[in-house]
């Protein structure tokens, strides 16, 4: 897969476009729109086995950034991705997808009789897959903390399968420890962190029905955010905490709403989705300007995006299986999602894919690791 091909026009030294640079005391020579080049120098293994990448701005006649990759490094892929991220940040001034991770759920080695779903994590491009939990239950809805050191997720534990209680856990990726966050009667699910990581928004159903709450992670103090006789679930918060989007049955079917989460119990609630029979899994873009979500239309789920104010609806998938669980990359250029393909009357295959924010499918990320769902990009 070639990432960012939609963002840059790239040429190589071997192409017909001539790239020249005159003496440093003179202005650079630019031909056919080429404005920046990456100079690559490689040392022999005897000399250390290093590759040095230097980003040169031909308009300003200066080097913008450089990065070195040790070809003998234990984790060469990670070192290469870090170098790519350095050059991209110099070019754009913002983060890239290269060092990001994807958390997801898979039922690898599970069976229909023993339905087990565990938490997994992989690199942005589908490599370096590793299993993070061994609950032997059903893991649901993972989400990264703002600093990417923790993942919060829900769990239906097999030993309490009679009550089907959904508990909430947090996994510390650095210490390799987990802790129980909430185990109130009913649902403790769909949690996402606040921008500073001190709290979470989650769905609780210990009252008469499902509502969204804010929880302080240190004190466990709860503040009710929505208060309605309808079912309110699946919150997502923008980065400055000024707008929350969620799923609600207030109009008789599951639709996307937004609200100000600071106002007491449901301030400025607004419905923004009107496509399909019902909607699912709304998620903000990193800058908070867009929301991507799934909608049931033409007998399957497809992905759509619109502005956070509810305008400029764009359909992102069509005739590509049943598509759900979208999540933006930290730079906002890509969306990871799950797609189910029906193989026969009794068999279906569900894997994770990545596309641009405009719907260009770049490739499949998972294969032969079970039925994969609910992917979430790191921040």
Helices and strands as residue ranges (DSSP letters): E 36-42, G 45-47, E 50-57, E 62-70, H 76-92, E 101-106, E 118-123, E 130-131, E 138-144, E 150-156, G 158-160, E 166-172, E 177-182, E 188-193, E 199-204, E 211-216, E 222-224, E 232-237, E 244-248, E 255-260, E 267-271, E 279-284, E 290-297, E 300-307, E 314-315, E 322-328, E 334-342, E 348-356, E 361-364, E 372-377
